[in-house]
Every structure is written in C-alpha cells, then in structure tokens.
Amino acid sequence: MERRDRLANVGLLALAALSWLAVGFLFTNRSPEGDLAVQLLGAGLVGLAAGITTTPLAWLVAFARHGRIAYHGDWVRAARRGMWVGLVVALLVALRTQHALSLPVAVFVVFMVVFVEVSLSVQR
C-alpha cells in the first residue's frame, strides 16, 4: 500500500466521520416528523455518509483480496460502489420517510443495483 492510498483512506474515513456527525447534528436539532425538507435532507446526509464510509472500506476489501496488491482501477471501482451504496441508502430512507417503502420496491432497487454493478465489474 502506497502512501497516497493510506492518505486517501484516512481522509475518506475522516470525512465519513464528519458526515455522520452532521447526520447526528441534524437529527438532534431538527425533528423530521412532518417536515419534508428535514426528511429529504436527512435522507441525503445519511446516503452521503454511508457512501463515503463504504468507499475506503470497499478499496481495503479489494486490496486484501488481491493479496495486498493495489491494482489500477481499484479506487474507481470502490468509488462506484460507494456511490451505489449512498444512492440506495438515500432512496430507501427517503421512501421510508414518505411512507412509500415496501419490500418489493426495496428488493427491486437492490437487485437492480447489484445487476448493474455486476455487469460493470465483469472482467474483459
């Protein structure tokens, strides 16, 4: 692992901690009950925090799986997976706050993301 990889991991994890603090600050100071703006802002912040948290962890999993060798494209793949996690979490939280979430919708969203990620990750 090179120094830039370590710095990127530590930086992203610090940014993730700050985003989780922002989520905590929002929900301790504003009530999402009946306030659409707070609900959607909270869904966006939770999705952002989950995505930022997932990105360095996805890179570390790929790094460990490759036998502690960093390949070109691992950061891109990790960022893409973090983006997917953030979008899915934000969508599911937003649907839940609007009382529109059901099991078939959640399963459909998750399977669509898995399908797209698998099709993008196929080795050529």
C-alpha positions in Angstrom: 0.0 0.0 0.0 1.4 3.3 -1.0 1.4 6.5 1.0 -1.3 8.1 -1.2 -3.6 5.1 -0.6 -3.1 5.4 3.1 -3.8 9.1 3.0 -6.9 8.6 0.8 -8.3 6.0 3.2 -7.6 8.1 6.3 -9.0 11.2 4.6 -12.2 9.5 3.4 -12.7 7.9 6.8 -12.3 11.3 8.5 -14.7 12.8 6.0 -17.2 10.0 6.8 -16.9 10.7 10.5 -17.7 14.3 9.8 -20.7 13.4 7.7 -22.0 11.1 10.4 -21.6 14.0 12.9 -23.6 16.2 10.5 -26.3 13.5 10.5 -26.3 13.4 14.2 -26.4 17.2 14.5 -29.4 17.4 12.1 -31.4 14.8 13.9 -30.7 16.1 17.4 -31.6 19.7 16.5 -34.5 19.2 14.0 -37.4 16.8 14.1 -38.1 15.0 10.8 -41.8 14.5 11.9 -43.9 16.3 9.3 -41.1 18.4 7.9 -40.4 17.3 4.3 -37.2 19.4 4.0 -35.6 17.8 7.1 -36.7 14.3 5.9 -35.1 14.7 2.5 -32.0 16.5 3.9 -31.6 13.7 6.4 -32.0 11.0 3.7 -29.4 12.8 1.6 -27.0 13.1 4.5 -27.4 9.5 5.6 -26.9 8.4 2.0 -23.8 10.6 1.7 -22.4 9.4 4.9 -23.0 5.7 4.0 -21.4 6.2 0.6 -18.3 8.0 1.9 -17.9 5.3 4.6 -18.2 2.5 2.1 -15.7 3.8 -0.4 -12.4 3.2 1.6 -13.8 0.0 3.0 -14.5 -1.3 -0.5 -11.0 -0.4 -1.5 -9.5 -2.1 1.5 -11.5 -5.3 0.8 -10.2 -5.3 -2.8 -6.7 -4.6 -1.6 -6.8 -7.6 0.9 -8.4 -9.9 -1.7 -5.7 -9.2 -4.3 -3.0 -10.3 -1.8 -2.1 -6.8 -0.6 -1.5 -5.5 -4.1 -3.3 -2.3 -5.4 -4.4 -2.6 -9.0 -5.2 0.2 -11.3 -8.9 0.9 -11.2 -9.5 -0.3 -7.7 -10.2 3.2 -6.4 -12.6 3.8 -9.3 -14.4 0.6 -8.6 -14.5 1.4 -4.8 -15.8 4.9 -5.5 -18.5 3.5 -7.8 -19.6 1.0 -5.2 -19.6 3.7 -2.5 -21.8 5.8 -4.9 -24.2 2.9 -5.3 -24.5 2.3 -1.6 -25.1 6.0 -1.0 -27.8 6.3 -3.6 -29.6 3.2 -2.5 -29.5 4.2 1.2 -30.7 7.8 0.4 -33.5 6.4 -1.8 -34.6 3.9 0.8 -34.5 6.4 3.6 -36.4 9.0 1.5 -39.1 6.4 0.6 -39.4 5.3 4.2 -39.9 8.8 5.5 -42.6 9.3 2.9 -44.3 6.0 3.9 -43.8 4.7 0.3 -41.3 1.9 1.0 -42.4 -1.6 0.6 -40.5 -4.9 0.4 -40.9 -5.4 -3.3 -39.7 -1.8 -4.1 -36.6 -2.3 -1.8 -35.8 -5.7 -3.3 -36.2 -4.3 -6.8 -33.8 -1.4 -6.1 -31.2 -3.6 -4.5 -31.3 -6.2 -7.3 -31.1 -3.5 -10.0 -28.0 -2.0 -8.4 -26.4 -5.5 -8.0 -27.2 -6.3 -11.6 -25.7 -3.0 -12.9 -22.6 -3.4 -10.6 -22.0 -7.0 -11.7 -22.4 -6.0 -15.4 -19.9 -3.2 -14.9 -17.4 -5.3 -12.9 -17.1 -8.2 -15.4 -13.5 -8.9 -16.4 -13.0 -8.4 -20.1 
